[in-house]
Amino acid sequence: MPQSTISARIDSEDKKAFDSFCNDVGISSSSAINLFIKNVIRNNEIPFKIVGDPFHSKSNMKFLKEGIQSLNEGKGVQHELIEEDE
């Protein structure tokens, strides 16, 4: 079967950690990626749960819009910025 190449840019530290994991379990990075691809094709889905950032949830967006509306109507209270010591 003819072979093709997939090229992807990833963070250098992520690559090191991924290569280390693959080495620890006795497979190459290429084999691990091929396992992922075959699993996606076989099951027609990503083999893990993908969760969106809760900040962008409908309920939080509604809350933020209501807060902005209240501020625009002069119903808000301005506070000084509190910075935490690091």
Steps between C-alpha positions, in 0.01 A plus 500: 500500500642844412610712796428869565647747746313718748691797637381691807659769714490438874662652805856368549434399860182315397699309236765402753232381745314308226819336373591406857157346563514304175848374585381396848217289354722355227363660185622773269331838477407414142332176614305685770375755247404218261307328783310826558420537129383137464279540809340817359435329166366178657262671744432819304569710810784649702596232757481734798263761633556854375366761740457867422620778726220559757565874471326491160197304619155643421424556867824690563458711184147589616634593845773719349261675260258574785788638707617721215146625447471584871830688490393690188179599681703639790400224742851378569745586777860578409766340719875546516708225345624256761830336410617186677854473628691241304 
